[in-house]
């Protein structure tokens, strides 16, 4: 098992970059394998950019790996994203993890000047451009959206052939695409443990069909978590936090995706996620993040192993 922690990105009235610096340094000291961001360009939640936050964290740390789950890559120019991630791989000495997803039809694609009907084609073509720029000395692509003629991009990433590419997604077609084109699968925080177990089964079936070794294709799950000796208080605070994060789009269902309650409740819930197929847990507390990180490292993780 690997254990990861979510990097706080919310900017409130008392935001202090020094506290963020201390958080990522402490995450490394506590032995977390990786630290992850999320991407939200538009929305009411005041979140920092994932790539900027990852770069800040890289400058503060030396060992812990740094990722985003996920970049909605159809909203990005793949040349710029490939350059930025390749550069960060050098600045971090090869510690970058790249999570990507299509974003689904609910995204405001028109705000970015994009046609939602072509998002999957744009997604797969953009990934092909990024991988080619990361690995090939010259790139020639005659695509629907991008055309490159003997283009070059240097320096190549430190990691070979390129930083690990994790896929998000939930639909069967997205899961098969993850196996065909990705290096790992990341279950969303908005997915219940039961639905995640179904996704894992589909991923493993696709791995067999593609002739891929399951041992070389890790499976992770983001888990929204709240630990409190008062279980009712944990649920109430998590419900409010999820409603804020997701804009109250599913006020009666969101709490079902979280693991919250007493330490014993959370240990049991996390064991269920592991039993469902998670090989890495990405803990995502939505309040009291620093305090939660300490409790997770000292009281929760030792009981899961």
C-alpha positions as CSV (number, residue, x, y, z in Angstrom):
1,X,0.0,0.0,0.0
2,X,1.0,3.6,-0.6
3,X,-0.5,6.6,1.2
4,X,-0.9,10.0,-0.2
5,X,-2.2,13.3,1.2
6,X,-4.1,16.1,-0.5
7,X,-2.4,19.5,-0.5
8,X,-4.6,22.3,0.8
9,X,-5.4,24.7,-2.0
10,X,-8.2,26.8,-0.5
11,X,-7.5,30.5,0.0
12,X,-9.4,32.0,2.8
13,X,-9.1,35.2,4.8
14,X,-6.3,33.7,6.9
15,X,-4.3,32.1,4.1
16,X,-0.6,32.0,4.8
17,X,1.9,30.6,2.3
18,X,4.2,29.7,5.3
19,X,1.6,27.3,6.6
20,X,1.3,25.7,3.2
21,X,5.1,25.3,3.2
22,X,5.0,23.7,6.6
23,X,2.2,21.4,5.5
24,X,4.1,19.9,2.6
25,X,7.4,19.7,4.6
26,X,5.5,17.9,7.4
27,X,3.8,15.5,4.9
28,X,7.3,14.5,3.8
29,X,8.5,14.1,7.3
30,X,5.5,11.9,8.2
31,X,6.4,9.5,5.4
32,X,3.6,10.1,2.9
33,X,4.5,8.7,-0.5
34,X,3.0,11.5,-2.5
35,X,1.0,14.8,-2.2
36,X,-1.7,15.7,-4.7
37,X,-3.6,18.7,-6.0
38,X,-7.0,19.1,-7.7
39,X,-7.9,21.4,-10.7
40,X,-10.8,23.9,-10.6
41,X,-10.4,26.8,-12.9
42,X,-13.9,28.1,-12.6
43,X,-16.2,27.8,-9.6
44,X,-17.0,29.4,-6.3
45,X,-14.4,27.5,-4.2
46,X,-11.3,29.7,-3.9
47,X,-8.7,27.1,-5.0
48,X,-5.1,27.7,-6.1
49,X,-3.9,26.5,-9.5
50,X,-2.7,22.8,-9.2
51,X,0.5,23.3,-11.3
52,X,1.5,26.4,-9.4
53,X,0.8,24.7,-6.1
54,X,2.8,21.6,-7.2
55,X,5.7,23.9,-8.1
56,X,5.6,25.6,-4.7
57,X,5.6,22.2,-3.0
58,X,8.5,21.0,-5.1
59,X,10.6,23.9,-3.9
60,X,9.8,23.1,-0.3
61,X,10.5,19.3,-0.4
62,X,13.0,16.8,-1.6
63,X,11.5,13.3,-1.6
64,X,7.7,13.3,-1.7
65,X,6.2,12.8,-5.1
66,X,3.8,15.5,-6.4
67,X,0.7,15.1,-8.6
68,X,-2.6,16.5,-9.8
69,X,-5.7,14.3,-9.9
70,X,-6.8,15.4,-12.4
71,X,-5.9,17.9,-15.0
72,X,-8.9,18.3,-17.3
73,X,-6.6,18.2,-20.3
74,X,-9.1,19.2,-23.1
75,X,-9.1,22.6,-21.4
76,X,-5.3,22.8,-21.9
77,X,-3.0,23.4,-24.8
78,X,-1.0,20.1,-24.7
79,X,2.2,21.8,-25.9
80,X,2.1,24.2,-22.9
81,X,1.1,21.5,-20.5
82,X,3.8,19.2,-21.7
83,X,6.4,21.9,-21.3
84,X,5.3,23.0,-17.9
85,X,5.1,19.4,-16.5
86,X,8.5,18.5,-18.1
87,X,10.0,21.5,-16.6
88,X,8.6,20.7,-13.1
89,X,9.9,17.2,-13.5
90,X,13.4,18.7,-13.7
91,X,12.8,21.2,-10.9
92,X,11.6,18.4,-8.6
93,X,14.3,15.9,-9.7
94,X,11.8,13.5,-11.2
95,X,8.9,13.6,-8.7
96,X,6.0,14.5,-10.9
97,X,2.8,12.4,-11.3
98,X,0.2,13.4,-13.9
99,X,-3.5,12.7,-13.5
100,X,-5.7,13.5,-16.5
101,X,-9.4,13.3,-17.4
102,X,-11.8,14.5,-20.0
103,X,-13.9,16.4,-17.5
104,X,-17.3,15.1,-18.5
105,X,-20.0,17.0,-20.3
106,X,-20.9,19.1,-17.3
107,X,-17.8,21.3,-17.8
108,X,-18.3,24.8,-19.2
109,X,-16.3,24.0,-22.4
110,X,-17.8,27.0,-24.2
111,X,-16.1,29.3,-21.7
112,X,-12.8,27.9,-23.0
113,X,-13.8,28.2,-26.7
114,X,-14.2,24.4,-27.0
115,X,-16.8,22.1,-28.6
116,X,-17.9,19.5,-26.0
117,X,-18.9,17.1,-28.8
118,X,-15.2,16.6,-29.6
119,X,-13.8,16.4,-26.1
120,X,-12.8,12.7,-26.2
121,X,-11.0,13.2,-29.6
122,X,-9.3,16.3,-28.2
123,X,-8.4,14.4,-25.0
124,X,-6.8,11.5,-26.8
125,X,-5.1,13.6,-29.4
126,X,-3.7,16.0,-26.8
127,X,-2.3,13.1,-24.8
128,X,-0.6,11.7,-27.9
129,X,1.0,15.1,-28.5
130,X,2.3,15.4,-25.0
131,X,3.8,11.9,-25.0
132,X,5.4,12.5,-28.3
133,X,7.0,15.7,-27.2
134,X,8.2,14.1,-24.0
135,X,9.8,11.1,-25.8
136,X,10.7,11.8,-29.4
137,X,13.5,14.0,-30.8
138,X,11.2,15.3,-33.5
139,X,7.5,15.2,-33.6
140,X,5.3,15.2,-36.7
141,X,1.5,14.9,-36.1
142,X,-1.3,15.7,-38.6
143,X,-4.2,15.6,-36.2
144,X,-7.6,17.1,-36.1
145,X,-6.7,19.8,-33.5
146,X,-2.9,19.9,-33.6
147,X,-0.4,19.8,-36.5
148,X,3.3,19.6,-35.8
149,X,6.0,19.3,-38.4
150,X,9.3,18.1,-37.1
151,X,8.7,19.9,-33.8
152,X,11.1,19.6,-31.0
153,X,10.8,20.1,-27.2
154,X,13.7,20.0,-24.8
155,X,14.6,19.1,-22.2
156,X,12.8,15.8,-22.0
157,X,11.4,14.9,-18.5
158,X,13.8,13.3,-16.0
159,X,11.5,10.3,-15.7
160,X,11.6,7.9,-18.6
161,X,9.8,7.5,-20.8
162,X,7.8,10.3,-19.2
163,X,6.1,11.0,-15.8
164,X,3.4,8.5,-14.9
165,X,0.1,9.3,-16.4
166,X,-2.9,8.4,-14.2
167,X,-6.4,8.4,-15.7
168,X,-9.6,9.5,-14.0
169,X,-13.1,8.6,-15.2
170,X,-16.0,6.4,-14.4
171,X,-17.8,5.3,-17.6
172,X,-16.8,1.9,-19.0
173,X,-15.3,3.5,-22.1
174,X,-13.2,5.8,-19.9
175,X,-11.9,2.8,-17.9
176,X,-10.9,0.9,-21.0
177,X,-9.2,4.1,-22.3
178,X,-7.3,4.3,-19.1
179,X,-5.9,0.8,-19.5
180,X,-5.2,1.4,-23.2
181,X,-3.4,4.7,-22.8
182,X,-2.5,5.2,-19.2
183,X,-0.1,4.1,-16.5
184,X,-2.7,3.8,-13.6
185,X,-6.3,4.5,-12.6
186,X,-7.5,7.0,-10.0
187,X,-10.9,6.6,-8.5
188,X,-12.6,9.9,-7.9
189,X,-13.4,11.3,-4.5
190,X,-17.0,11.7,-5.6
191,X,-17.3,7.9,-6.1
192,X,-18.7,5.6,-3.4
193,X,-16.6,2.6,-2.3
194,X,-19.2,0.3,-3.9
195,X,-19.0,2.0,-7.3
196,X,-15.2,2.1,-7.0
197,X,-15.2,-1.7,-6.6
198,X,-17.2,-2.0,-9.8
199,X,-14.7,0.3,-11.6
200,X,-11.8,-1.8,-10.4
201,X,-13.4,-5.0,-11.7
202,X,-13.8,-3.3,-15.1
203,X,-10.2,-2.1,-15.1
204,X,-8.9,-5.5,-14.3
205,X,-11.0,-7.1,-17.0
206,X,-9.6,-4.6,-19.5
207,X,-6.0,-5.2,-18.3
208,X,-6.5,-8.9,-19.1
209,X,-8.1,-8.2,-22.5
210,X,-5.1,-5.9,-23.3
211,X,-2.6,-8.4,-22.1
212,X,-1.2,-5.9,-19.5
213,X,0.3,-6.9,-16.2
214,X,-1.9,-5.7,-13.4
215,X,1.1,-5.4,-11.2
216,X,2.4,-2.6,-13.4
217,X,-0.9,-0.7,-13.5
218,X,-1.6,0.8,-10.0
219,X,-5.1,1.7,-8.8
220,X,-5.7,4.6,-6.4
221,X,-8.7,6.2,-4.8
222,X,-9.2,9.7,-3.5
223,X,-11.0,9.5,-0.1
224,X,-12.7,12.5,1.5
225,X,-12.1,11.8,5.2
226,X,-13.1,13.4,8.5
227,X,-11.8,11.9,11.8
228,X,-13.5,13.0,15.0
229,X,-14.3,11.2,18.3
230,X,-17.8,12.7,17.8
231,X,-19.0,10.8,14.7
232,X,-22.1,13.1,14.3
233,X,-19.9,16.2,14.2
234,X,-17.6,14.6,11.7
235,X,-20.5,13.8,9.4
236,X,-22.0,17.3,9.8
237,X,-18.7,19.1,9.0
238,X,-18.0,16.8,6.1
239,X,-21.5,17.4,4.7
240,X,-21.0,21.1,4.8
241,X,-17.5,20.9,3.2
242,X,-18.7,18.7,0.4
243,X,-21.6,20.9,-0.3
244,X,-19.3,23.9,-0.6
245,X,-16.8,22.0,-2.8
246,X,-19.4,20.6,-5.2
247,X,-21.7,23.6,-5.1
248,X,-24.6,21.8,-3.4
249,X,-25.3,19.9,-6.6
250,X,-26.2,16.7,-4.7
251,X,-26.9,17.7,-1.1
252,X,-28.4,14.4,0.0
253,X,-25.9,12.1,-1.7
254,X,-22.5,13.6,-1.3
255,X,-21.9,12.4,2.3
256,X,-22.1,8.8,1.0
257,X,-18.8,9.2,-0.8
258,X,-16.9,10.1,2.3
259,X,-15.2,8.2,5.1
260,X,-15.9,9.9,8.4
261,X,-16.6,9.3,12.1
262,X,-14.5,8.0,14.9
263,X,-11.0,6.7,14.3
264,X,-12.5,3.2,14.4
265,X,-15.2,4.1,11.9
266,X,-12.6,5.6,9.5
267,X,-10.2,2.6,9.8
268,X,-13.1,0.3,8.9
269,X,-14.2,2.5,6.0
270,X,-10.6,2.7,4.6
271,X,-10.2,-1.0,4.9
272,X,-13.3,-1.4,2.7
273,X,-11.7,0.9,0.1
274,X,-8.6,-1.2,0.2
275,X,-10.6,-4.4,-0.1
276,X,-12.4,-2.8,-3.1
277,X,-9.0,-2.7,-4.9
278,X,-7.2,0.5,-3.9
279,X,-3.4,0.2,-3.9
280,X,-3.0,3.8,-3.0
281,X,-5.2,5.9,-0.7
282,X,-5.2,9.7,-1.3
283,X,-6.5,11.1,2.0
284,X,-8.4,14.4,1.3
285,X,-9.6,16.1,4.5
286,X,-11.6,19.2,3.7
287,X,-11.1,21.0,7.0
288,X,-8.4,21.0,9.7
289,X,-6.0,19.6,7.1
290,X,-2.8,19.8,9.2
291,X,-4.4,18.2,12.2
292,X,-6.0,15.5,10.1
293,X,-2.6,14.7,8.5
294,X,-1.1,14.0,11.9
295,X,-3.9,11.8,13.0
296,X,-3.8,9.9,9.8
297,X,-0.1,9.2,10.1
298,X,-0.1,8.4,13.7
299,X,-3.4,6.6,14.4
300,X,-5.0,5.5,11.1
301,X,-2.4,4.3,8.7
302,X,-0.7,1.9,11.2
303,X,-4.1,0.2,11.6
304,X,-4.6,-0.3,7.9
305,X,-1.3,-1.9,7.1
